[in-house]
Amino acid sequence: WANQFDNVANRQAHIETTGPEIWEQTDGQLDGFICSVGTGGTLAGTGMYLKERNPDIRIGLADPLGAALYSFYTTGELSSWGDSITEGIGQGRITANLENFKVDHAFQVPDEEALPICFSLLQDEGLCLGSSSGINVAGAIRLAKELGPGKTIVTILCDGGTRYQSKLFNPSFLRSKNLPVPGWLN
């Protein structure tokens, strides 16, 4: 039993692998890192590594509606409202992987913002991504706007879209939730 939410080996794996990979691939020339949270291992581990290398790197959280971490990082209290069709992210508690970890920026991203990004990445870039990746890219866009022009922002494309055929790529389901449906999906 891996207990991935509270086993800090999860976070340590990102300190030892994901963080160094991002640092190397960007030649250390990044200004921000942002992602959503499932277990907290990716955000905390990668963020800890990057902050150790350069404390000026801004670390951000992209949280779907219905999750409580946005509230925690902006008010100090765990509170949630709304809902999301996104699966696998959106934590309602501070996991062991997140204990004592701070972010510099927190954004709450609604499905109405993330889904068009998923559809655009599929149509324009050929990247079939899931809604967690859409939340991450939306968060990266927001962080980039906040930090200003000429900044390098990194996020994680963490899920493929083929797992979401019954929701993300189902026009009837999207309409039932009053979510945007791209014309090419009809």
C-alpha positions in Angstrom: 0.0 0.0 0.0 1.8 3.1 -1.2 -0.2 5.7 0.7 0.8 8.2 -2.0 -0.9 11.2 -0.3 1.0 10.9 3.0 4.1 9.0 2.0 6.7 11.8 1.6 8.8 9.5 -0.6 6.3 10.8 -3.2 7.5 14.4 -2.7 11.2 13.2 -2.4 10.9 11.6 -5.9 10.1 15.0 -7.4 12.9 16.6 -5.4 15.2 14.1 -7.0 13.8 13.8 -10.5 11.2 16.3 -11.7 12.8 19.4 -10.2 16.3 18.6 -11.5 14.8 17.8 -15.0 13.0 21.1 -15.2 16.1 23.0 -14.0 18.3 21.2 -16.6 15.8 21.6 -19.4 15.5 25.3 -18.8 19.2 25.9 -18.0 18.0 27.2 -14.7 16.3 30.1 -16.5 12.8 29.9 -15.3 10.7 32.4 -13.4 7.8 30.3 -12.2 6.5 26.8 -11.7 2.8 26.0 -11.2 0.6 22.9 -11.1 -2.5 21.5 -9.5 -2.5 19.1 -6.5 -3.6 15.5 -6.1 -1.2 14.1 -3.6 0.8 17.3 -3.3 4.0 15.4 -4.2 4.6 17.1 -7.6 3.9 20.6 -6.5 5.8 20.4 -3.2 8.7 18.3 -4.3 9.4 20.2 -7.5 8.7 23.5 -5.8 11.1 22.7 -3.0 13.9 21.8 -5.4 13.5 24.8 -7.5 13.3 27.2 -4.6 16.5 25.7 -3.2 18.2 26.4 -6.5 16.8 29.9 -6.8 14.6 31.4 -4.1 13.3 34.0 -6.6 11.4 31.4 -8.6 7.7 31.8 -8.0 5.7 28.7 -7.1 2.0 28.6 -7.9 -1.0 26.4 -7.2 -3.7 25.9 -9.8 -6.8 24.6 -8.0 -10.1 23.5 -9.5 -13.4 24.7 -8.1 -14.5 22.4 -5.2 -11.0 22.0 -3.9 -9.8 23.6 -0.6 -6.2 24.5 -1.2 -6.8 27.8 -2.9 -8.6 28.9 0.2 -5.9 27.5 2.5 -3.1 29.3 0.7 -5.0 32.6 0.4 -6.8 32.7 3.8 -5.1 30.1 6.0 -8.3 28.0 6.2 -9.5 25.0 4.3 -12.7 25.8 2.7 -14.2 24.9 -0.7 -17.0 25.9 -2.9 -18.2 25.0 -6.4 -17.4 21.8 -8.3 -15.4 20.5 -11.3 -15.5 17.7 -13.7 -11.8 17.3 -13.3 -10.7 14.0 -11.7 -7.6 13.2 -9.7 -6.8 16.7 -8.5 -8.5 19.1 -6.1 -7.4 18.3 -2.5 -9.5 19.0 0.5 -6.8 18.6 3.1 -3.1 19.2 3.7 -1.4 16.0 2.9 1.9 15.0 4.4 3.5 15.9 1.1 2.2 19.5 1.5 3.1 20.0 5.2 5.1 23.2 5.7 5.1 23.9 2.0 4.2 27.4 0.9 3.2 28.8 -2.5 3.8 32.3 -3.8 0.6 32.4 -5.9 -2.7 30.5 -5.8 -5.3 30.5 -8.5 -8.7 29.0 -8.6 -9.5 27.8 -12.1 -13.1 27.0 -13.2 -13.9 24.3 -15.8 -15.2 27.1 -18.1 -11.6 28.4 -18.3 -9.7 25.1 -18.4 -11.8 23.2 -20.9 -11.4 25.6 -23.8 -7.6 25.4 -23.2 -7.8 21.6 -23.5 -9.8 21.9 -26.7 -7.4 24.5 -28.2 -4.4 22.4 -27.3 -6.0 19.4 -29.1 -7.1 21.4 -32.2 -4.1 23.7 -32.6 -1.2 21.7 -31.2 -2.3 18.1 -31.5 -2.0 17.5 -27.8 -4.9 15.4 -26.4 -4.8 16.3 -22.8 -7.1 15.8 -19.8 -8.8 18.5 -17.7 -6.0 18.4 -15.0 -3.6 19.5 -17.7 -6.1 22.2 -18.7 -6.2 23.5 -15.1 -2.4 23.5 -15.1 -2.0 25.4 -18.4 -4.7 27.9 -17.3 -2.8 28.4 -14.1 0.4 28.9 -16.0 -1.3 31.5 -18.2 -2.5 33.3 -15.1 0.9 33.2 -13.5 2.6 34.5 -16.7 0.1 37.4 -16.8 0.9 38.2 -13.2 4.7 38.0 -13.6 4.7 40.0 -16.8 6.3 39.7 -20.3 9.5 37.8 -20.9 9.1 35.3 -18.1 9.5 31.5 -18.4 6.8 29.5 -16.7 6.8 25.7 -16.4 3.8 23.4 -15.6 3.1 19.7 -15.9 1.0 18.1 -18.6 -0.1 15.3 -16.3 -3.0 13.5 -18.0 -4.0 12.4 -21.4 -7.4 13.2 -22.8 -8.3 9.7 -24.0 -9.2 8.7 -20.4 -12.0 11.4 -20.4 -14.1 10.3 -23.4 -17.3 10.1 -21.4 -16.9 13.6 -19.9 -14.4 16.0 -21.4 -15.1 14.9 -25.0 -18.8 14.1 -24.6 -21.0 17.0 -25.9 -24.1 15.8 -24.1 -22.3 15.6 -20.8 -20.7 19.0 -21.2 -24.1 20.6 -22.1 -25.7 19.0 -19.0 -23.1 20.8 -16.9 -23.5 24.1 -18.9 -19.9 23.8 -20.0 -18.5 25.0 -23.3 -18.6 22.6 -26.3 -16.4 23.3 -29.2 -18.1 23.3 -32.6 -15.8 20.5 -33.9 -17.0 18.2 -31.1 -20.7 18.2 -32.2 
